[in-house]
Amino acid sequence: LALKVMRLTKPTLFTNIPVTCEEKDLPGDLFNQLMRDDPSTVNGAEVLMLGEMLTLPQNFGNIFLGETFSSYISVHNDSNQVVKDILVKADLQTSSQRLNLSASNAAVAELKPDCCIDDVIHHEVKEIGTHILVCAVSYTTQAGEKMYFRKFFKFQVLKPLDVKTKFYNAETDEVFLEAQIQNMTTSPMFMEKVSLEPSIMYNVTELNSVSQAGECVSTFGSRAYLQPMDTRQYLYCLKPKNEFAEKAGIIKGVTVIGKLDIVWKTNLGERGRLQTSQLQRMAPGYGDVRLSLEAIPDTVNLEEPFHITCKITNCSERTMDLVLEMCNTNSIHWCGISGRQLGKLHPSSSLCLALTLLSSVQGLQSISGLRLTDTFLKRTYEYDDIAQVCVVSSAIKVES
């Protein structure tokens, strides 16, 4: 028996190196005419390297993580005898496991001369590094002798994409994720889908499109091609669900965000898919008491009162008795009673406060001067530069 193994890949477009010259040169229009007569060139675009013809693969080619490896296995009977009980087994050996890729593990009863057993195997590559395709054939000759042989086919699985992530923690409980995706292959990629699958604690909003004339248009343009070694940034906003809003804001340690799902196509439509492991970010620590702004105007009038809404959360494991003090700065003046009692605040609970203030200086002003004192421990927490507002002259009309 003879064993043949071939990788199944799609053809590629034929590339032709253009050879041309100026009309004033010695060959004149000879080279250009030869290119026009060449059947592999594109009519009217002969100087382009890419032609309209397809060419079969001449070598094994590159295999990238996330693609599907397909192979054709054929066992042919080269003898003039009938062999029996033929068993063809195909295993894929990686650095961590051995996978059986055979479509059927049942033995073929007999194989007549000049006949063959064919099988096509498919495997989605999920590991980087060395892979060994082990093809083993066992059979029994006409004389009853049991025979066995195997062949090894070694190939490397390369990294198609380089994915880097950055997390930005907003003043609220929102988290912004920036994913930088770089094409590490030697051919352009069509990015079919890049999405973020959030964990059960978050809702996600994609920020990779803009609304134009009532339609969502990708910020990357109509052609979603990623050239070799090019990098593209994708942005997502994650907001905790209502039932997890409090926990997501005060949990200390590592918080699971979700995972990226990337689907692309190359060459003539070969599909690849990668899913990252669960992305984790280090949740910011807020100390014992967290103060955040729930509502604040962007622009206010000079020397006119405006309102803000603050949210105070007890991040400790004990009950607090809080007192609020408001200290004026050179530009920000608080309206109301300073030193008022807020009452007891239990662990992981929150309260909202509506406060009034005004600014005596124009420009971009920082809101500062809030002080919270825990009367149980006699400990004061200071909050400065918690937000900024743009203060304009009252003669300028502020658009609501």
Buried (B, 14 or more C-beta within 10 A) or exposed (E): BEBEBEBEBEEBBBEBEBEBEEEEEEBEEEBBEBBEEEEBBBEEEBEEEEBEBEEEEEEEEBBBBBBBBBBEBBBBBEBEEEBBEBBBBBBBBBEEEEEEBBEEEEBBEBBEEEEBBEBEBEBEBBEBEEBBBBBBBBBBBEEEEEEEEEEEBEBEBBBBBEBEBEBEEEEBBBBBBBBEBBBBBEEBBBBEEBBBBBBEBBEBEEBBEEEEEEEEEEEBEEEBEBEEEEEBEBBBBBBBBEEBBBBBBBBEEEBBBBBBBBBBBBBEEBBBBBEBEEBBBEBEEBEBBBBBBEEBEEEBBBBEEBEBEBBBBBBBEEEBBBBBBBEEBEBBBBEEEBEEEBEEBEBBEBEEBEBEBBBBEBEEBBBBBBBBBBEEEEEEBEBEEBBEBBBBEEEEEBEE
